[in-house]
Amino acid sequence: MHEVTTPKNLYWAEVDEGASNDCHALALELVGHAKRVLELGPAAGHVTRALVARGCRVVAVEVDPSTSVHLEGVAERVVVGDLASPAVVDSVIDAEGFDVVLGGDILEHLADPLGVLQAYRAALRPGGYVVLSLPNVAHADVKLQLLAGRFPYREAGLLDRTHLHFFTLASIREMLTQAGLLLTDLHRVTVPVFHTEQAVDPASVSPEVLAEALADEEAETYQFVVRAALHDGDAEVANLAGRAMALQTELELERARRVLVEDVLAEARAGLDDARAEIGRLGPLLEEAVAHARGFEALSKEHAAHIEAMRSTRSYRMLAPLRALFGRRS
């Protein structure tokens, strides 16, 4: 019995299945439960563990021997080798077949992603499907870097220095079609402009340039998470899938609008709470100021009464000619 460990490396990430804007959670949702899964490039096995917890049987293909040892005792079977190797492909395709071929953030690291997708398509049972997550190189942050003459590679993310291929939604659709697959589900992981690892300085971008970078509806899509089924070329099925995709996209946009409205409302509520707190702080000071004002008003009335009383005295009236004299000289 192998000891199950949870290694931490560059591509390790805790899996939160309840997250709504996370590629792992979205991929798991598309895979489903109790499936036989062929997982391509599982790395440290964080998703593998989540699949097994969902009742899935997993065969994993991993190129890194130092990482693959952590999959022993988790996956049903672990094959160590290059995904593109015909020998590796032949070793995993068996008579039982697979319900799902899962490639989470792996195709962009391969020299021939289409060839690999075509090869492992043969591992699917009738009715099987592929689930992929792929980064969007057309994110606004990458566009802004390009407009500034930069293409800065990072250790991970949109411009991971180990990426050999870069994808947009259009090129993903094209690749799936060429692989004999029909796109049936499309989800997006979004990250707002200026908030990716590209670290674009907002102060360096004019409003006009920013507006142009954000004009594309996928400008803040960080990753695409897709499901694609085996396609026999039936045009009617493809048409229905296209209509379903359009409705799904509209639903996602509506959800995004709702999230935006909720964020604005939350910010407004926070501002209102701050205003109420400030009113609470200023309330006693205002009451004190009103009390002082009323005191000054009472004192003023008292002084006015004294002056009026003084003016009504005999001595004040007797001094009237003298006051008039001094008034004329002045």
Wavefront OBJ file of the C-alpha trace (Angstrom):
o trace
v 0.000 0.000 0.000
v 1.509 3.321 -1.061
v 1.402 6.255 1.314
v -0.720 9.036 -0.140
v 1.089 12.364 0.032
v 0.135 15.855 -1.069
v 3.216 17.381 -2.698
v 3.515 21.110 -3.117
v 5.076 22.201 -6.401
v 4.641 24.965 -8.969
v 1.384 23.549 -10.316
v -0.098 22.296 -7.052
v -3.344 24.018 -6.057
v -5.946 23.245 -3.439
v -9.206 22.291 -5.138
v -12.325 24.123 -3.979
v -15.248 22.427 -5.704
v -17.619 25.140 -4.501
v -15.745 27.938 -6.248
v -17.657 29.548 -9.112
v -14.686 31.149 -10.865
v -12.098 28.377 -10.717
v -10.877 26.134 -13.546
v -10.570 23.029 -11.345
v -14.099 23.364 -9.966
v -15.523 23.984 -13.440
v -13.630 21.026 -14.939
v -14.839 18.713 -12.178
v -18.398 19.862 -12.806
v -18.058 18.986 -16.483
v -16.466 15.589 -15.752
v -19.222 14.544 -13.360
v -19.249 11.620 -10.927
v -18.404 7.931 -11.109
v -16.668 8.159 -14.491
v -13.656 6.344 -15.854
v -11.261 9.188 -16.542
v -8.032 9.379 -18.504
v -6.197 12.350 -16.983
v -3.460 13.897 -19.100
v -0.686 15.644 -17.220
v -2.065 15.505 -13.672
v 1.154 16.997 -12.190
v 0.992 16.654 -8.415
v -2.446 15.065 -8.518
v -4.610 17.706 -6.837
v -7.419 17.181 -9.360
v -6.828 13.411 -9.374
v -7.684 13.283 -5.677
v -10.862 15.285 -6.227
v -11.896 12.937 -9.050
v -11.375 9.868 -6.877
v -13.401 11.506 -4.102
v -16.211 11.813 -6.666
v -16.145 8.074 -7.272
v -14.157 8.266 -10.510
v -11.595 5.714 -11.608
v -8.554 7.512 -12.930
v -5.740 6.450 -15.228
v -3.066 9.158 -15.171
v -0.370 9.923 -17.755
v 2.447 12.060 -16.333
v 5.812 12.854 -17.900
v 7.628 13.792 -14.681
v 8.710 10.683 -12.699
v 9.376 12.728 -9.546
v 5.782 13.941 -9.568
v 4.156 10.721 -10.718
v 5.227 8.860 -7.557
v 2.677 10.933 -5.624
v -0.100 9.573 -7.833
v 0.529 5.991 -6.800
v -2.237 4.838 -4.501
v -4.504 7.612 -5.759
v -4.949 6.817 -9.439
v -6.067 3.385 -10.586
v -3.011 3.308 -12.822
v -0.122 5.683 -13.512
v 1.723 5.750 -16.834
v 4.984 7.672 -16.849
v 5.976 9.045 -20.241
v 5.578 11.664 -22.937
v 1.934 12.242 -23.849
v 2.890 12.466 -27.521
v 4.679 9.120 -27.564
v 2.787 6.502 -29.634
v 3.945 3.851 -27.159
v 2.360 5.760 -24.270
v -0.856 6.286 -26.239
v -1.046 2.580 -27.062
v -0.400 1.635 -23.447
v -3.398 3.532 -22.081
v -5.992 2.776 -24.752
v -7.716 -0.420 -23.689
v -10.842 -2.366 -24.501
v -12.799 -0.869 -21.594
v -12.366 2.675 -22.839
v -12.925 5.931 -20.974
v -15.930 8.130 -20.308
v -13.769 11.249 -20.149
v -10.357 12.404 -21.321
v -9.341 15.286 -19.048
v -6.612 17.757 -19.948
v -6.333 20.503 -17.377
v -3.900 23.248 -18.441
v -1.721 20.804 -20.358
v -2.184 21.258 -24.130
v -0.488 24.660 -24.131
v 2.704 22.956 -22.893
v 2.835 20.513 -25.818
v 4.575 20.810 -29.168
v 1.601 19.271 -31.007
v -1.584 19.726 -28.963
v -3.864 18.839 -31.882
v -1.973 15.591 -32.537
v -2.211 14.606 -28.868
v -5.924 15.409 -28.777
v -6.521 13.330 -31.899
v -4.533 10.414 -30.471
v -6.364 10.240 -27.145
v -9.749 10.798 -28.740
v -9.509 7.117 -29.656
v -9.553 6.231 -25.944
v -13.152 7.410 -25.551
v -16.130 5.109 -25.349
v -19.192 5.895 -27.496
v -20.836 8.884 -25.858
v -17.550 9.916 -24.265
v -16.210 13.447 -24.150
v -13.131 15.560 -23.586
v -12.788 18.206 -20.853
v -10.058 20.821 -21.260
v -8.950 24.028 -19.572
v -6.851 26.423 -21.627
v -5.512 29.945 -20.944
v -6.710 32.885 -23.038
v -3.789 34.718 -24.629
v -6.218 37.448 -25.752
v -6.762 38.660 -22.182
v -6.664 42.459 -21.974
v -3.497 42.413 -19.845
v -1.586 40.550 -22.568
v -2.940 42.933 -25.215
v -1.778 45.932 -23.179
v 1.671 44.408 -22.789
v 1.888 43.823 -26.548
v 0.801 47.387 -27.280
v 3.684 48.497 -25.089
v 6.061 46.233 -27.041
v 6.344 43.622 -24.299
v 5.643 39.872 -24.069
v 6.832 39.113 -20.519
v 7.007 35.446 -19.617
v 6.251 34.465 -16.018
v 6.717 31.337 -13.918
v 3.020 30.589 -14.286
v -0.136 32.096 -15.733
v -1.101 33.446 -19.140
v 2.492 33.672 -20.380
v 3.991 30.743 -18.494
v 7.539 30.416 -19.801
v 6.938 26.704 -20.558
v 3.981 27.384 -22.884
v 4.613 26.309 -26.454
v 1.167 27.160 -27.812
v -1.202 30.036 -27.120
v -4.973 29.894 -27.468
v -7.959 32.117 -28.078
v -11.563 30.963 -28.168
v -11.437 30.884 -31.977
v -8.322 28.690 -32.077
v -9.797 26.350 -29.446
v -12.917 25.882 -31.574
v -10.758 25.229 -34.634
v -8.603 22.670 -32.807
v -11.634 20.774 -31.491
v -13.190 20.650 -34.945
v -9.970 19.338 -36.473
v -9.803 16.692 -33.738
v -13.282 15.422 -34.635
v -14.885 16.875 -31.518
v -17.988 19.010 -31.045
v -17.926 21.807 -28.467
v -20.938 21.324 -26.181
v -20.077 23.305 -23.041
v -18.051 26.458 -22.518
v -17.211 28.091 -19.210
v -14.952 31.005 -18.425
v -12.651 31.875 -15.550
v -12.479 35.660 -15.461
v -9.861 38.002 -14.014
v -10.347 41.782 -14.339
v -7.902 43.872 -16.341
v -4.823 44.936 -14.306
v -5.324 41.979 -11.913
v -3.382 39.134 -13.571
v 0.217 38.139 -12.899
v 1.143 40.387 -15.844
v 0.975 43.296 -13.388
v 0.157 46.007 -15.915
v 0.362 49.485 -14.361
v -3.046 51.206 -14.795
v -1.332 54.612 -14.790
v 0.551 53.638 -17.958
v -2.638 53.049 -19.988
v -4.717 55.842 -21.501
v -8.525 55.621 -21.319
v -8.702 55.286 -25.114
v -6.262 52.362 -25.209
v -8.000 50.673 -22.280
v -11.384 50.971 -23.987
v -9.951 49.359 -27.120
v -8.362 46.506 -25.123
v -11.674 45.818 -23.406
v -13.800 45.960 -26.561
v -13.514 42.184 -27.069
v -16.138 40.330 -25.002
v -13.456 37.822 -23.954
v -11.039 40.572 -22.818
v -11.249 39.570 -19.160
v -11.484 35.815 -19.742
v -8.442 34.238 -18.113
v -9.170 30.590 -18.945
v -11.654 28.652 -21.029
v -12.992 25.398 -19.588
v -14.699 23.304 -22.267
v -16.397 20.002 -22.836
v -16.394 18.489 -26.329
v -18.106 15.295 -27.443
v -17.199 12.858 -30.181
v -18.676 14.218 -33.398
v -19.845 12.041 -36.279
v -20.345 14.980 -38.621
v -24.133 15.241 -38.159
v -24.946 18.837 -39.152
v -28.198 18.946 -37.179
v -26.443 17.875 -33.987
v -23.762 20.506 -34.597
v -26.445 23.161 -35.121
v -28.213 22.221 -31.887
v -24.910 22.301 -30.020
v -24.202 25.766 -31.442
v -27.578 27.069 -30.280
v -27.044 25.562 -26.840
v -23.628 27.223 -26.669
v -25.135 30.597 -27.562
v -27.733 30.254 -24.802
v -25.060 29.167 -22.350
v -22.924 32.188 -23.216
v -25.892 34.522 -22.730
v -26.592 32.895 -19.374
v -22.976 33.395 -18.307
v -23.094 37.037 -19.375
v -26.287 37.523 -17.384
v -24.642 35.934 -14.357
v -21.654 38.225 -14.803
v -23.970 41.253 -14.957
v -25.688 40.086 -11.779
v -22.360 39.663 -10.005
v -21.362 43.158 -11.110
v -24.635 44.611 -9.806
v -24.205 42.719 -6.546
v -20.664 44.074 -6.205
v -21.887 47.629 -6.815
v -24.681 47.159 -4.278
v -22.242 45.717 -1.748
v -19.958 48.706 -2.238
v -22.918 51.075 -1.846
v -24.013 49.286 1.326
v -20.493 49.518 2.699
v -20.471 53.245 1.919
v -23.845 53.636 3.607
v -22.590 51.787 6.687
v -19.550 54.075 6.789
v -21.805 57.112 6.475
v -24.006 55.848 9.296
v -20.960 55.253 11.464
v -19.738 58.795 10.697
v -23.167 60.171 11.555
v -23.053 58.224 14.801
v -19.657 59.715 15.567
v -20.688 63.260 14.634
v -24.099 63.083 16.333
v -22.881 63.896 19.872
v -20.643 66.678 18.511
v -23.623 68.173 16.670
v -25.766 68.008 19.796
v -23.025 69.714 21.761
v -22.721 72.440 19.094
v -26.511 72.965 19.129
v -26.448 73.233 22.921
v -23.682 75.860 22.721
v -25.615 77.764 20.059
v -28.724 77.776 22.190
v -26.662 78.992 25.118
v -25.260 81.848 23.028
v -28.763 82.672 21.844
v -30.062 82.854 25.426
v -27.092 84.998 26.448
v -27.707 87.318 23.488
v -31.353 87.712 24.473
v -30.296 88.422 28.028
v -27.832 91.129 26.869
v -30.531 92.644 24.636
v -32.904 92.792 27.565
v -30.237 94.532 29.705
v -29.594 97.107 26.960
v -33.306 97.764 26.541
v -33.707 98.164 30.284
v -30.762 100.581 30.381
v -32.256 102.678 27.572
v -35.472 103.091 29.536
v -33.690 104.623 32.573
v -33.850 108.400 33.370
v -30.058 108.803 33.339
v -29.831 107.343 29.794
v -32.456 109.810 28.577
v -30.728 112.771 30.338
v -27.466 111.971 28.564
v -29.090 112.013 25.130
v -27.993 115.644 24.269
v -24.411 114.850 25.231
v -24.402 111.721 23.068
v -25.774 113.741 20.196
v -23.038 116.359 20.649
v -20.244 113.808 20.600
v -21.879 112.086 17.678
v -21.800 115.296 15.572
v -18.105 115.964 16.393
v -17.113 112.527 15.396
l 1 2 3 4 5 6 7 8 9 10 11 12 13 14 15 16 17 18 19 20 21 22 23 24 25 26 27 28 29 30 31 32 33 34 35 36 37 38 39 40 41 42 43 44 45 46 47 48 49 50 51 52 53 54 55 56 57 58 59 60 61 62 63 64 65 66 67 68 69 70 71 72 73 74 75 76 77 78 79 80 81 82 83 84 85 86 87 88 89 90 91 92 93 94 95 96 97 98 99 100 101 102 103 104 105 106 107 108 109 110 111 112 113 114 115 116 117 118 119 120 121 122 123 124 125 126 127 128 129 130 131 132 133 134 135 136 137 138 139 140 141 142 143 144 145 146 147 148 149 150 151 152 153 154 155 156 157 158 159 160 161 162 163 164 165 166 167 168 169 170 171 172 173 174 175 176 177 178 179 180 181 182 183 184 185 186 187 188 189 190 191 192 193 194 195 196 197 198 199 200 201 202 203 204 205 206 207 208 209 210 211 212 213 214 215 216 217 218 219 220 221 222 223 224 225 226 227 228 229 230 231 232 233 234 235 236 237 238 239 240 241 242 243 244 245 246 247 248 249 250 251 252 253 254 255 256 257 258 259 260 261 262 263 264 265 266 267 268 269 270 271 272 273 274 275 276 277 278 279 280 281 282 283 284 285 286 287 288 289 290 291 292 293 294 295 296 297 298 299 300 301 302 303 304 305 306 307 308 309 310 311 312 313 314 315 316 317 318 319 320 321 322 323 324 325 326 327 328 329 330
